[in-house]
Amino acid sequence: MIQTNWHTHTARCGHATGSDEEYVLAAIEGGFKTLGFSDHAAYNTPEPRSRMNIEQTEDYFQSIRSLKEKYKDQIDIYLGMEAECFESEWDTLSRYRKELDYIILGQHNLWLDGPDVYHPFSDEQVMRYVELIEEGCRRGLCDYIAHPDVFMWGYPGVDGTVRKAAEMLADISVKYDMPVELNCGSGVKHEKKMFTDGERYAYPVRIFFEEFAKKHCPVIVGLDVHNPKFFLTDEYFKRAMSVVEGLDINWLWDYDLVSAAEKRKKLFY
């Protein structure tokens, strides 16, 4: 089992459960050495089922920083967010970039409260999804790309558009030296689908990691924890790893994301 997880949510996002301290205690019990909190970033319009409200951000900051101090002798805790690249929210994103230890880019919508990955994207929308990820990397917003294959949740199957998107995302990772995530989806309902390569969960999707392996992209495992109990099981980790079995993945097992973030912040604009 891994000992570092940068992808951890809190109940503030509206689809996770448990107190902040329960996540910390479970991570310690599970043998984790590094715990990064990255709840869904708040924007100027509320969406209680998807992200925290903007009024909750200061409580989030204070809570995680307090726990960082309280448990400093048992685990290293860092404060981050899972953000999206929205031009309309750039002032808010700029504040987060300055104040947080790190940011992961988890693009779910094509614009604020616009089309999301839980409904089928058209080919043009898939390309727009990829463009937004590159824009976030180019402008120094993020420190790794969370679930790069997340749009497969609503997509009908593996086709030429998916292969092209995977190739483009691999090129983005190489161009910006940006890690991509093998997302384990701990605690999130994943539906099984029938694709040409057989029955599997919506993501992770092997075709993406074939491209990442081919181009030696750096890959981080993210548990995407939404319930403290998932720090105490390797079920989701094993499921995700089985998808990429046999591939020559460039794993970043103990990557110092915070040090990398400090360098990337200097490039942010």
Disulfide bonds with the S-S distance in Angstrom:
none
